[in-house]
Amino acid sequence: MNKCFALLVLFIAGCGGSSDNPSNTTAVIEVAVSQTSYQAANRQLTLTATANSASAYCFKTGSQAPLASDSCFQSSNEKVIELTGSLSAYQLWVKNASGVVSAASQAGPCSAQGFAASDKTQLLTVCINTSLGEMVLELETDKVPNTVANFLKYVNAGFYSGTQFHRLGSNFIQGGGGQLINHQLVSKATSYSPVNMEKPSSTGVYNTMYSIAMARTSDQNSATSGFFINLDNNTGWNSDANPYAAFGRLISGYSVALAISKLTGITGSDGTVTPDQPAVVLWAVQLK
């Protein structure tokens, strides 16, 4: 399923002036950027842009706006990003047939703010782009090695694209397992064996505010792809009697997690909400 997020972009042009130096707003268009493919074998993310009144597209790193005459503008609305080595934030500009250049919009694989958050930590990081915005996680590889390795296998296989945050509680948001159809979770077939529990009491990584942990069944060793983000200090999930393996934490996008938690829908007998319009994971990318 191809999901996208929409951004309003202003086309600006000077009255009677050159379109290479725009100054006044003349129109408003809608631009959408979506993932069309994620090739796990060679780690490539293909982004597709759509916009009304657009004749050319410019994907490039950096915040310097291009001129209408710049060679970055191409007729192709796709950009293939190699997810290897040092990654950078791509911005998107579009121009119309008159050569009027739009304002910039975020393209991918992560925003400049997301990369900045990633650069501040020595840990491995993952950028999760959702239909409600972006979140960046840092992962405790040394302390919770098996759980982190399991999570990264799903990230780097492109598994999470199209999955939804399907279960919302007052103290957590859960996703990564599949999609909701008529408020019922249709699980996405997992590719790897369940990971053995790494208890918080052993790892020292706890279910605190904004930490990420693996979802599971009543079997402690049943975690596969599903995960949740704690929105409270859930100390009960640190006990050996009922442990959930925390393996990292949110370092950017706190407001996005809170926005997801506030979505409305059907409230179950356990008090959790199955949202009417769940937040969709557009893509998840390992930044480092």
C-alpha positions as CSV (number, residue, x, y, z in Angstrom):
1,M,0.0,0.0,0.0
2,N,1.5,3.3,-1.0
3,K,1.1,5.9,1.8
4,C,2.1,9.5,1.7
5,F,2.2,12.6,3.7
6,A,1.1,16.0,2.3
7,L,2.9,19.3,2.7
8,L,1.6,22.6,1.6
9,V,4.2,24.4,-0.5
10,L,4.1,28.0,-1.6
11,F,5.0,28.9,-5.2
12,I,6.5,32.4,-5.0
13,A,7.4,34.7,-7.9
14,G,8.2,38.4,-8.1
15,C,5.7,40.6,-9.9
16,G,7.3,41.5,-13.2
17,G,10.7,40.1,-12.0
18,S,12.8,37.1,-12.7
19,S,11.6,33.7,-11.5
20,D,15.2,33.0,-10.4
21,N,14.7,35.6,-7.6
22,P,11.1,35.1,-6.4
23,S,9.6,37.4,-3.9
24,N,5.8,37.4,-3.8
25,T,3.3,34.5,-3.3
26,T,1.2,33.8,-6.4
27,A,-0.1,30.3,-5.8
28,V,-0.4,27.5,-3.3
29,I,0.1,23.9,-4.4
30,E,0.1,20.6,-2.6
31,V,3.2,18.4,-2.7
32,A,3.3,14.8,-1.5
33,V,6.4,12.6,-1.0
34,S,6.0,8.8,-0.7
35,Q,8.1,5.7,-0.6
36,T,7.6,3.6,-3.7
37,S,10.2,0.9,-3.0
38,Y,12.7,-0.2,-0.4
39,Q,15.3,-2.6,-1.8
40,A,16.7,-4.5,1.2
41,A,19.4,-6.3,-0.7
42,N,21.3,-3.1,-1.8
43,R,19.7,-0.8,0.7
44,Q,18.0,1.7,-1.6
45,L,15.0,3.9,-0.8
46,T,13.1,5.3,-3.7
47,L,11.1,8.4,-3.1
48,T,8.3,9.7,-5.4
49,A,7.1,13.3,-5.4
50,T,3.7,14.5,-6.8
51,A,2.6,18.0,-7.2
52,N,-0.1,19.9,-9.1
53,S,1.3,22.5,-11.6
54,A,4.8,21.0,-11.4
55,S,7.0,20.5,-14.5
56,A,10.3,19.6,-12.8
57,Y,11.6,18.3,-9.5
58,C,14.8,19.0,-7.6
59,F,15.9,16.6,-4.9
60,K,19.1,17.7,-3.2
61,T,20.9,18.0,0.1
62,G,21.4,21.3,1.9
63,S,19.0,24.1,2.5
64,Q,20.2,26.5,-0.3
65,A,17.2,27.0,-2.6
66,P,17.9,26.3,-6.3
67,L,17.3,28.7,-9.1
68,A,14.9,27.7,-11.8
69,S,17.8,27.3,-14.2
70,D,19.7,24.9,-11.9
71,S,20.6,21.5,-13.3
72,C,19.1,19.7,-10.2
73,F,15.7,20.2,-11.8
74,Q,14.7,17.0,-13.7
75,S,11.5,15.8,-15.3
76,S,11.7,12.6,-13.2
77,N,9.7,12.8,-10.0
78,E,11.7,10.0,-8.3
79,K,14.9,10.0,-6.3
80,V,16.8,6.8,-5.3
81,I,18.7,7.3,-2.0
82,E,21.5,4.9,-1.3
83,L,21.2,3.9,2.4
84,T,24.9,3.1,2.8
85,G,27.8,5.2,4.2
86,S,27.1,8.7,5.3
87,L,23.5,9.7,4.8
88,S,22.2,13.3,4.5
89,A,18.8,15.0,4.6
90,Y,17.2,15.6,1.1
91,Q,15.0,18.5,0.4
92,L,12.5,18.8,-2.5
93,W,11.8,21.8,-4.7
94,V,9.4,21.8,-7.6
95,K,8.9,24.4,-10.4
96,N,6.0,25.0,-12.7
97,A,6.0,25.6,-16.5
98,S,6.6,29.3,-16.0
99,G,9.8,28.5,-14.1
100,V,8.5,29.5,-10.7
101,V,10.3,27.6,-7.9
102,S,8.5,26.4,-4.8
103,A,9.6,26.6,-1.2
104,A,11.4,23.6,0.1
105,S,9.8,20.5,1.7
106,Q,11.3,17.6,3.5
107,A,11.9,14.6,1.3
108,G,14.0,12.0,3.2
109,P,15.3,9.7,4.5
110,C,15.2,11.9,7.6
111,S,15.0,15.6,8.3
112,A,18.0,17.8,9.1
113,Q,16.7,17.9,12.7
114,G,16.6,14.1,12.8
115,F,20.1,13.9,11.5
116,A,21.2,16.5,14.1
117,A,19.7,14.4,16.9
118,S,21.4,11.3,15.5
119,D,24.8,13.0,15.4
120,K,24.6,13.9,19.1
121,T,24.6,10.2,20.2
122,Q,27.3,7.5,19.9
123,L,24.6,4.8,19.6
124,L,23.0,3.4,16.5
125,T,20.0,5.3,15.3
126,V,16.8,4.7,13.3
127,C,14.6,7.4,11.7
128,I,10.9,6.4,11.5
129,N,8.9,8.6,9.2
130,T,5.1,8.4,9.8
131,S,2.0,10.0,8.3
132,L,2.0,12.2,11.4
133,G,5.7,13.1,11.4
134,E,9.1,11.8,12.1
135,M,10.7,10.1,15.2
136,V,14.4,9.2,15.7
137,L,15.5,6.4,18.1
138,E,18.8,5.5,19.6
139,L,19.5,1.8,20.2
140,E,21.4,0.2,23.1
141,T,23.4,-2.3,21.0
142,D,25.9,-3.2,23.7
143,K,23.4,-3.6,26.5
144,V,20.5,-5.3,24.6
145,P,22.4,-6.8,21.6
146,N,19.9,-9.5,20.5
147,T,16.8,-7.3,20.6
148,V,18.6,-4.5,18.8
149,A,19.9,-6.9,16.1
150,N,16.4,-8.3,15.7
151,F,14.8,-4.8,15.3
152,L,17.4,-3.7,12.8
153,K,16.8,-6.8,10.7
154,Y,13.2,-5.7,10.2
155,V,14.2,-2.1,9.7
156,N,16.8,-2.9,7.0
157,A,14.5,-5.3,5.2
158,G,11.9,-2.5,4.8
159,F,9.4,-4.5,6.8
160,Y,7.9,-1.6,8.7
161,S,6.8,0.4,5.7
162,G,3.0,0.4,5.6
163,T,2.6,-0.9,9.1
164,Q,0.5,1.1,11.5
165,F,0.4,2.2,15.1
166,H,-2.6,0.0,15.8
167,R,-2.9,0.1,19.6
168,L,-2.8,3.2,21.8
169,G,-2.8,3.4,25.5
170,S,-2.5,6.2,28.0
171,N,1.1,5.1,28.7
172,F,2.3,3.6,25.3
173,I,1.8,3.5,21.6
174,Q,2.2,0.1,19.8
175,G,3.1,-0.5,16.2
176,G,5.1,-2.6,13.8
177,G,2.8,-5.6,13.6
178,G,0.6,-5.0,10.6
179,Q,-2.4,-2.9,9.5
180,L,-5.9,-2.3,10.8
181,I,-8.8,-3.3,8.7
182,N,-12.2,-2.5,10.2
183,H,-10.4,-1.9,13.5
184,Q,-9.0,-5.4,13.5
185,L,-5.3,-6.0,13.3
186,V,-4.2,-8.0,10.2
187,S,-0.7,-9.1,11.1
188,K,2.1,-8.8,8.6
189,A,3.9,-12.1,8.2
190,T,7.3,-12.0,10.0
191,S,10.5,-13.1,8.4
192,Y,12.6,-14.1,11.4
193,S,12.4,-16.3,14.5
194,P,11.3,-14.7,17.8
195,V,14.0,-13.2,19.9
196,N,14.7,-14.4,23.4
197,M,13.8,-12.1,26.2
198,E,16.5,-9.7,27.5
199,K,15.1,-8.6,30.8
200,P,15.5,-5.0,32.0
201,S,16.9,-6.3,35.3
202,S,19.8,-7.8,33.3
203,T,20.4,-5.2,30.7
204,G,19.8,-2.0,32.8
205,V,17.6,-0.5,30.0
206,Y,14.2,0.1,31.5
207,N,10.7,0.9,30.4
208,T,10.9,4.7,31.2
209,M,9.3,7.6,29.4
210,Y,10.0,7.6,25.7
211,S,11.9,4.3,25.7
212,I,11.2,1.7,23.0
213,A,10.5,-1.9,23.8
214,M,9.4,-5.1,22.1
215,A,5.8,-6.2,22.1
216,R,5.1,-9.9,22.8
217,T,2.5,-12.4,23.7
218,S,2.2,-14.0,27.1
219,D,5.3,-16.0,26.1
220,Q,8.3,-13.9,27.2
221,N,10.4,-15.2,24.2
222,S,7.8,-14.4,21.5
223,A,8.9,-10.9,20.3
224,T,9.2,-10.5,16.6
225,S,8.5,-7.3,14.8
226,G,6.0,-5.5,17.0
227,F,7.3,-2.7,19.3
228,F,5.9,0.1,21.5
229,I,7.1,3.4,22.7
230,N,6.6,4.1,26.4
231,L,4.7,7.3,27.3
232,D,5.2,6.9,31.0
233,N,7.6,5.3,33.4
234,N,6.1,1.8,33.2
235,T,8.0,0.3,36.1
236,G,5.8,-2.8,36.2
237,W,7.2,-3.9,32.8
238,N,10.7,-4.0,34.3
239,S,10.0,-6.8,36.7
240,D,11.3,-10.3,36.1
241,A,7.7,-11.6,36.5
242,N,6.3,-9.5,33.6
243,P,9.3,-8.1,31.6
244,Y,9.3,-6.3,28.3
245,A,12.6,-5.8,26.6
246,A,13.4,-2.1,26.4
247,F,16.2,-1.5,23.9
248,G,16.5,2.2,23.2
249,R,14.7,5.5,23.4
250,L,13.2,8.3,21.4
251,I,15.7,11.2,20.9
252,S,13.6,13.3,18.5
253,G,10.0,13.5,17.6
254,Y,8.4,13.5,21.1
255,S,5.5,15.6,19.9
256,V,4.8,13.0,17.1
257,A,4.6,10.2,19.6
258,L,2.2,12.2,21.7
259,A,0.1,13.1,18.7
260,I,-0.2,9.5,17.8
261,S,-1.3,8.7,21.3
262,K,-4.2,11.2,21.1
263,L,-5.8,9.6,18.0
264,T,-9.4,8.7,18.6
265,G,-11.1,5.4,17.8
266,I,-12.7,2.4,19.5
267,T,-11.9,1.9,23.2
268,G,-11.5,-1.8,24.2
269,S,-12.3,-3.4,27.5
270,D,-8.6,-3.0,28.5
271,G,-8.8,0.8,28.0
272,T,-6.6,0.8,24.9
273,V,-7.8,2.6,21.7
274,T,-7.9,1.1,18.2
275,P,-7.7,4.3,16.1
276,D,-10.1,5.2,13.4
277,Q,-7.3,6.7,11.3
278,P,-4.0,5.1,12.5
279,A,-0.6,6.7,12.0
280,V,1.2,4.8,9.2
281,V,4.9,4.1,9.0
282,L,6.0,5.4,5.7
283,W,9.5,4.1,6.1
284,A,12.1,3.3,8.8
285,V,15.8,3.8,8.0
286,Q,18.9,3.1,10.0
287,L,20.9,6.3,10.0
288,K,24.1,4.9,11.6
